[in-house]
Amino acid sequence: MSLDPATVRRIAHLARIHIEDDDIPRLQAELNGILGWVEQLAGVDVEGVRPLTGAADMALPMRADEITDGGIPEQILANAPERAGDYFVVPKVVE
């Protein structure tokens, strides 16, 4: 597949990239090269190869879903402009 200058302008427009008319031939060559690589990949024989979803076929350990206060209220409230005990004080927004 070969892209023409109008298609390169359309791709740039869709990507919200401003390109000068002088840059179109260079971008056209680069995009055509990328499409050539994709066409090469289409020719690779992948018969019998399982699709990979990641580099390792393992499950991540699950942590216990426990509700906690974090155990560090002093660190959390250290930069609070105003506080009352272990709580943030905020301006009243409802009369």
Backbone as a printed PyTorch tensor [residue, N CA C, xyz], in Angstrom:
tensor([[[  0.8530,  -1.1740,   0.0000],
         [  0.0000,   0.0000,   0.0000],
         [  0.8970,   1.2340,   0.0000]],

        [[  0.5440,   2.1970,  -0.8090],
         [  1.3110,   3.4290,  -0.8950],
         [  0.3860,   4.6150,  -0.6350]],

        [[  0.8490,   5.4900,   0.2250],
         [  0.0520,   6.6630,   0.5650],
         [  0.3760,   7.8170,  -0.3720]],

        [[ -0.6550,   8.5620,  -0.7410],
         [ -0.4490,   9.7550,  -1.5640],
         [ -0.4160,  10.9930,  -0.6490]],

        [[  0.0150,  12.1390,  -1.1600],
         [  0.1040,  13.3480,  -0.3220],
         [ -1.2150,  13.7370,   0.3370]],

        [[ -2.3400,  13.5210,  -0.3480],
         [ -3.6360,  13.8700,   0.2480],
         [ -3.9150,  13.0110,   1.4780]],

        [[ -3.5400,  11.7360,   1.4280],
         [ -3.7480,  10.8540,   2.5710],
         [ -2.8430,  11.2490,   3.7320]],

        [[ -1.6100,  11.6600,   3.4250],
         [ -0.6920,  12.1160,   4.4690],
         [ -1.2680,  13.3580,   5.1550]],

        [[ -1.8250,  14.2760,   4.3810],
         [ -2.4510,  15.4740,   4.9700],
         [ -3.6350,  15.0740,   5.8560]],

        [[ -4.4160,  14.1090,   5.4070],
         [ -5.5800,  13.6490,   6.1750],
         [ -5.1400,  13.0000,   7.4870]],

        [[ -4.1020,  12.1770,   7.4390],
         [ -3.5850,  11.5460,   8.6550],
         [ -3.0910,  12.6140,   9.6280]],

        [[ -2.3780,  13.6120,   9.1190],
         [ -1.8890,  14.7020,   9.9730],
         [ -3.0560,  15.4640,  10.5830]],

        [[ -4.1000,  15.6860,   9.7950],
         [ -5.2820,  16.3910,  10.3090],
         [ -5.9510,  15.5770,  11.4150]],

        [[ -6.1100,  14.2840,  11.2040],
         [ -6.7450,  13.4330,  12.2110],
         [ -5.9070,  13.3480,  13.4830]],

        [[ -4.5770,  13.4140,  13.3290],
         [ -3.6840,  13.3700,  14.4850],
         [ -3.5020,  14.7470,  15.1010]],

        [[ -4.1380,  15.7450,  14.5260],
         [ -4.0280,  17.1350,  14.9940],
         [ -2.5770,  17.6090,  14.9810]],

        [[ -1.8690,  17.2590,  13.8980],
         [ -0.4790,  17.6550,  13.7190],
         [ -0.4090,  18.6270,  12.5560]],

        [[  0.1970,  19.7850,  12.7880],
         [  0.3800,  20.7520,  11.7170],
         [  1.6640,  20.3950,  10.9710]],

        [[  1.5510,  20.1900,   9.6800],
         [  2.7370,  19.9110,   8.8740],
         [  2.8110,  20.9140,   7.7250]],

        [[  4.0230,  21.2810,   7.3980],
         [  4.2500,  22.1770,   6.2690],
         [  4.2320,  21.3620,   4.9820]],

        [[  3.9500,  22.0140,   3.8620],
         [  3.9240,  21.3240,   2.5750],
         [  5.2890,  20.7330,   2.2130]],

        [[  6.3600,  21.3530,   2.7100],
         [  7.7060,  20.8410,   2.4220],
         [  7.9690,  19.5050,   3.1200]],

        [[  7.2650,  19.2380,   4.2210],
         [  7.4850,  18.0140,   4.9890],
         [  6.6840,  16.8270,   4.4660]],

        [[  5.7310,  17.0500,   3.6030],
         [  4.8500,  15.9710,   3.1410],
         [  5.6180,  14.8500,   2.4460]],

        [[  6.5460,  15.1170,   1.5180],
         [  7.2480,  13.9930,   0.8920],
         [  8.0410,  13.1320,   1.8860]],

        [[  8.6790,  13.7720,   2.8740],
         [  9.4370,  13.0190,   3.8760],
         [  8.5090,  12.1480,   4.7190]],

        [[  7.3860,  12.7250,   5.1710],
         [  6.4210,  11.9630,   5.9620],
         [  5.7720,  10.8640,   5.1390]],

        [[  5.5400,  11.1330,   3.8680],
         [  4.9620,  10.1230,   2.9850],
         [  5.9010,   8.9220,   2.8910]],

        [[  7.1980,   9.1730,   2.7530],
         [  8.1650,   8.0790,   2.6760],
         [  8.2270,   7.3100,   3.9960]],

        [[  8.2080,   8.0230,   5.1250],
         [  8.2610,   7.3580,   6.4250],
         [  7.0210,   6.4920,   6.6560]],

        [[  5.8560,   7.0390,   6.3570],
         [  4.6200,   6.2680,   6.5530],
         [  4.5570,   5.0660,   5.6140]],

        [[  5.0130,   5.2320,   4.3810],
         [  5.0390,   4.0990,   3.4520],
         [  6.0030,   3.0210,   3.9550]],

        [[  7.1230,   3.4230,   4.5770],
         [  8.0450,   2.4570,   5.1560],
         [  7.4160,   1.6820,   6.2980]],

        [[  6.6720,   2.3810,   7.1520],
         [  5.9950,   1.7260,   8.2690],
         [  4.9620,   0.7340,   7.7470]],

        [[  4.2000,   1.1400,   6.7460],
         [  3.2030,   0.2320,   6.1690],
         [  3.8760,  -0.9750,   5.5150]],

        [[  5.0700,  -0.7830,   4.9680],
         [  5.8120,  -1.9040,   4.3930],
         [  6.1970,  -2.9180,   5.4660]],

        [[  6.6060,  -2.4290,   6.6410],
         [  6.9340,  -3.3390,   7.7400],
         [  5.7000,  -4.1250,   8.1780]],

        [[  4.5580,  -3.4580,   8.2240],
         [  3.3230,  -4.1320,   8.6180],
         [  2.9790,  -5.2130,   7.5980]],

        [[  3.1750,  -4.9410,   6.3250],
         [  2.9200,  -5.9540,   5.2950],
         [  3.8700,  -7.1350,   5.4510]],

        [[  5.1270,  -6.8820,   5.8620],
         [  6.0610,  -7.9820,   6.1030],
         [  5.5790,  -8.8600,   7.2600]],

        [[  5.0350,  -8.2510,   8.2910],
         [  4.5160,  -9.0150,   9.4200],
         [  3.3530,  -9.9040,   9.0140]],

        [[  2.5690,  -9.4590,   8.0500],
         [  1.4370, -10.2540,   7.5860],
         [  1.9130, -11.5540,   6.9320]],

        [[  3.1430, -11.5750,   6.4390],
         [  3.6680, -12.7640,   5.7870],
         [  4.2930, -13.7700,   6.7310]],

        [[  4.3720, -13.4730,   8.0190],
         [  4.9820, -14.3780,   8.9890],
         [  4.0190, -15.5190,   9.2970]],

        [[  4.5590, -16.7600,   9.2980],
         [  3.7380, -17.9400,   9.6000],
         [  3.5970, -18.0720,  11.1180]],

        [[  2.3970, -17.8990,  11.6280],
         [  2.1310, -17.9940,  13.0580],
         [  1.2240, -19.1730,  13.3760]],

        [[  1.1810, -20.1350,  12.4920],
         [  0.3350, -21.3190,  12.6910],
         [  0.8060, -22.0750,  13.9270]],

        [[ -0.0990, -22.3140,  14.8530],
         [  0.2130, -23.0710,  16.0600],
         [  0.8600, -22.2620,  17.1720]],

        [[  0.9970, -20.9620,  17.0010],
         [  1.5950, -20.1190,  18.0360],
         [  0.4720, -19.4920,  18.8570]],

        [[  0.5280, -19.7320,  20.1810],
         [ -0.4980, -19.1520,  21.0570],
         [ -0.3140, -17.6510,  21.1610]],

        [[ -1.3930, -16.8790,  21.1290],
         [ -1.2650, -15.4310,  21.3150],
         [ -0.7750, -15.1260,  22.7310]],

        [[  0.0980, -14.1220,  22.8440],
         [  0.6020, -13.6960,  24.1440],
         [ -0.1680, -12.4810,  24.6280]],

        [[ -0.4850, -12.4750,  25.8970],
         [ -1.0870, -11.2890,  26.4830],
         [ -0.0930, -10.5760,  27.3760]],

        [[  1.0660, -11.1800,  27.5710],
         [  2.1010, -10.5730,  28.3900],
         [  3.3830, -11.3740,  28.2590]],

        [[  4.4410, -10.8950,  28.8870],
         [  5.7310, -11.5680,  28.7790],
         [  5.7870, -12.8440,  29.6030]],

        [[  5.0360, -12.9170,  30.6560],
         [  5.0420, -14.1030,  31.5060],
         [  3.6100, -14.5820,  31.6790]],

        [[  3.4450, -15.8830,  31.6080],
         [  2.1140, -16.4710,  31.7480],
         [  1.8880, -16.8130,  33.2190]],

        [[  1.5990, -15.7740,  34.0170],
         [  1.3960, -15.9700,  35.4350],
         [  0.3300, -15.0060,  35.9440]],

        [[ -0.2560, -15.3600,  37.0620],
         [ -1.2580, -14.4960,  37.6850],
         [ -0.6000, -13.6940,  38.8020]],

        [[ -1.0030, -12.4580,  38.9570],
         [ -0.4790, -11.6250,  40.0300],
         [ -1.1470, -12.0070,  41.3520]],

        [[ -0.3950, -11.9400,  42.4340],
         [ -1.0100, -12.2610,  43.7230],
         [ -2.0210, -11.1890,  44.1080]],

        [[ -3.1170, -11.6210,  44.6650],
         [ -4.1500, -10.6880,  45.0840],
         [ -3.9110, -10.3020,  46.5350]],

        [[ -4.0820,  -9.0320,  46.8580],
         [ -3.9530,  -8.5920,  48.2390],
         [ -5.3340,  -8.6160,  48.8830]],

        [[ -5.3240,  -8.6890,  50.1820],
         [ -6.5970,  -8.6860,  50.9050],
         [ -7.2530,  -7.3250,  50.7460]],

        [[ -8.5520,  -7.3190,  50.5220],
         [ -9.3010,  -6.0800,  50.3580],
         [ -9.7970,  -5.6360,  51.7300]],

        [[ -8.9460,  -4.8890,  52.4340],
         [ -9.2680,  -4.4630,  53.7930],
         [ -9.3740,  -2.9460,  53.8470]],

        [[-10.3330,  -2.4470,  54.5990],
         [-10.5010,  -1.0140,  54.7930],
         [ -9.6300,  -0.5840,  55.9600]],

        [[ -8.7370,   0.3840,  55.7000],
         [ -7.8750,   0.9010,  56.7600],
         [ -7.8180,   2.4160,  56.6360]],

        [[ -7.2890,   3.0600,  57.6700],
         [ -7.1090,   4.5070,  57.6240],
         [ -5.7370,   4.8620,  57.0720]],

        [[ -4.9640,   3.8760,  56.6860],
         [ -3.6370,   4.1100,  56.1580],
         [ -2.5720,   4.0630,  57.2240]],

        [[ -2.9590,   4.3110,  58.4720],
         [ -2.0260,   4.2330,  59.5740],
         [ -1.0320,   5.3780,  59.6510]],

        [[ -1.2090,   6.4100,  58.8250],
         [ -0.2620,   7.5350,  58.8370],
         [ -1.0080,   8.8700,  58.8010]],

        [[ -1.9550,   9.0990,  59.7070],
         [ -2.7210,  10.3530,  59.6370],
         [ -1.8580,  11.5920,  59.8140]],

        [[ -0.8070,  11.5160,  60.6170],
         [  0.0490,  12.6900,  60.8210],
         [  0.7500,  13.0920,  59.5280]],

        [[  1.2240,  12.1250,  58.7550],
         [  1.8850,  12.4330,  57.4830],
         [  0.8850,  12.9790,  56.4670]],

        [[ -0.3060,  12.4190,  56.4690],
         [ -1.3270,  12.8580,  55.5070],
         [ -1.7770,  14.2870,  55.8120]],

        [[ -1.9460,  14.5980,  57.0770],
         [ -2.4500,  15.9160,  57.4780],
         [ -1.3470,  16.9530,  57.6930]],

        [[ -0.0950,  16.5930,  57.4560],
         [  1.0220,  17.4980,  57.7260],
         [  0.9210,  18.7940,  56.9280]],

        [[  0.4260,  18.7620,  55.7230],
         [  0.3410,  19.9620,  54.8830],
         [ -1.0560,  20.5480,  54.8210]],

        [[ -1.9500,  20.0790,  55.6540],
         [ -3.3130,  20.6050,  55.6410],
         [ -3.3010,  22.0490,  56.1190]],

        [[ -3.9910,  22.9670,  55.4040],
         [ -4.0250,  24.3490,  55.8500],
         [ -4.7130,  24.4930,  57.2040]],

        [[ -5.7080,  23.6560,  57.4590],
         [ -6.4090,  23.6840,  58.7480],
         [ -6.9250,  22.2840,  59.0300]],

        [[ -6.8260,  21.8710,  60.2810],
         [ -7.2840,  20.5400,  60.6360],
         [ -7.9130,  20.5570,  62.0200]],

        [[ -8.7580,  19.5780,  62.2540],
         [ -9.3750,  19.4010,  63.5650],
         [ -9.1810,  17.9330,  63.9350]],

        [[ -8.2320,  17.6630,  64.8040],
         [ -7.9180,  16.2790,  65.1630],
         [ -7.3160,  15.5710,  63.9560]],

        [[ -7.9090,  14.4620,  63.5750],
         [ -7.4350,  13.6940,  62.4200],
         [ -8.2640,  13.9760,  61.1750]],

        [[ -8.8400,  15.1890,  61.0680],
         [ -9.7020,  15.5260,  59.9400],
         [ -9.2650,  16.8300,  59.2850]],

        [[ -9.5200,  16.9460,  57.9890],
         [ -9.3180,  18.2070,  57.2730],
         [-10.4750,  19.1350,  57.5890]],

        [[-10.1950,  20.4270,  57.7500],
         [-11.2440,  21.4310,  57.9190],
         [-11.3840,  22.1410,  56.5780]],

        [[-12.6040,  22.1560,  56.0640],
         [-12.8740,  22.7890,  54.7780],
         [-13.9590,  23.8550,  54.9530]],

        [[-13.9710,  24.8410,  54.0410],
         [-15.0020,  25.8710,  54.1600],
         [-16.3870,  25.2980,  53.9490]],

        [[-17.3620,  25.8940,  54.6190],
         [-18.7500,  25.4820,  54.4660],
         [-19.2350,  25.8960,  53.0880]],

        [[-19.8370,  24.9780,  52.3600],
         [-20.2890,  25.2820,  51.0100],
         [-21.8030,  25.2840,  50.8810]],

        [[-22.5170,  24.8360,  51.9110],
         [-23.9690,  24.8090,  51.8850],
         [-24.4710,  25.6630,  53.0480]],

        [[-25.3590,  26.5860,  52.7440],
         [-25.9010,  27.4680,  53.7980],
         [-27.0210,  26.7910,  54.5280]]])
